[in-house]
Every structure is written in structure tokens, then in C-alpha cells.
Amino acid sequence: MNLLPHRYPLLLVDKILEFEEGKSITCIKNVSFNEPFFNGHFPGYPVMPGVLILEALAQASGLLVFKTPSLCPPNESLYLFVGIDKARFKRPVVPGDQIELKVEMKKSKRGFAVFNAIATVDNEVAASAELMCGFKELPKKL
């Protein structure tokens, strides 16, 4: 996962299962009881926050882009999650679950891309959304 700038505790992709350059990627997130967000969400009934499931899908989309040379961002930029549409949450994700993160490129143009994304657990949809991501040039260091 060295292609992503994220690190623990916000690196939310554990493994790439399938990759089709410029088209799609399937990744895995193994959800452990030791995830830091379970401390407060929710005591006695730990549930992975929906926004973190969406973040995991966005990170999978980043891997799709970074592994596709024609889409890869310039060196001095970040690839950021810039928008979301049609987000739906269908089932809770709990400790012990393995989330399959499937992302398909819908379109890309001038450093921005739109993806169809779906997260499943045991072939049951946990969350789905249309994600938008784009490059942001890093400011010069002081």
C-alpha cells in the first residue's frame, strides 16, 4: 500500500485482489476489533463509521489511479476525495468482517475522475456511492 500517502490508523486498504488498468480494482479491508474508531462508535456495539467505509472506497480508487500510468498524478500533488453522490449504507460493518471494496472508473478528465464504488461483506452490500476525486498541487514547503 506504499502507493497511498495514508498510514495507520487511516490506511483502510489491506490488499489488492484484482486490478484492471484504468478500469477497475478490487481490494480488501480486514476489520479488526482493535480498530481505534471502535472505542467510541459505539461502546457495547462496535460499528465501523460509514464515512470510513467511504474513505476505504476512496483509497481503493486512489490505488486504481496510482497503478494506471496514464492517470497517475504529478509528483508534487495529492489525489483527494472531492465529492460524493448517491451514498447508501445497507448493513453495519462490525469487528471480524472482511470488506470487499470494488471500484470502477466511470470517467476521467483533466486530473479529476468519477468512480462507481461498492463495499460488500459476505456478498452483501454494506455501502455504495459515486465518488469524485482529483489532484491538488501541494503548497511549497516553508
C-alpha positions, 0 to 999 in steps of 0.5 A: 500500500506504499502507493497511498500517502495514508498510514495507520490508523487511516490506511483502510486498504489491506490488499489488492485482489484484482486490478484492471488498468484504468478500469477497475480494482478490487481490494480488501479491508480486514476489520479488526476489533482493535480498530481505534474508531471502535472505542467510541462508535459505539461502546457495547456495539462496535460499528465501523463509521460509514464515512470510513467505509467511504474513505476505504472506497476512496483509497481503493480508487486512489490505488486504481489511479496510482497503478494506471500510468496514464492517470497517475498524478504529478509528483508534487500533488495529492489525489483527494476525495472531492465529492460524493453522490448517491451514498447508501449504507445497507448493513453495519460493518462490525469487528471480524468482517472482511470488506470487499471494496470494488471500484470502477472508473466511470470517467476521467478528465483533466486530473479529476475522475468519477468512480462507481464504488461498492463495499460488500461483506459476505456478498452483501452490500454494506455501502455504495456511492459515486465518488469524485476525486482529483489532484491538488498541487501541494503548497511549497514547503516553508 
